[in-house]
Amino acid sequence: MLFKFISMIVAGSGRGGSYSVRYCVSSVATYSHVVRTGVPKAHGGRRNRGLIQIPFLLIVLGTVGLGGLNATRAYRKQKEACPSHNPFLP
């Protein structure tokens, strides 16, 4: 019986759901019931995907933007220091 519960829990985790096992004990018999809990992957799991990606996108764009500003500032500083020789150009 334990193998059945473990196999159901492992099989359920691949589909995106989570399972909890509830044991009911009475004087006559002991039985258990597997209850599926959590948010279904097909409906509720995808709604907030864009909201999760937005902060990471802002971090990446901010990093690229600050890197570009630093490169531009270094280019101008080098150009002012030695206008005849520019090491940034081939």
Steps between C-alpha positions, in 0.01 A plus 500: 500500500790736572642441152165603349504833689860573405439418133190724492687790656797462263273463196301807604805721543587463130166651398543810707267412785584425856338233709442454868413170664232500769469203731168417660512256790190335637438205728404276208756578230779732405474667161661792330398754242729686260387859449636718223592848620665800340440706190447317170781568257275538195289786638641677803869434445543713188311815595780667692783398269529849348491664839789283610706572187461881514740564793770281346458676166536837673816380677654383171407818314627717786830314507546536124405868518745577780773308320435703186518826695831399658642401161389831346652696787830309472504556123450877540760523776758318288413713197554822700830376649656407169296608195756381243509141627180311579558149644131411474502513120683247282 
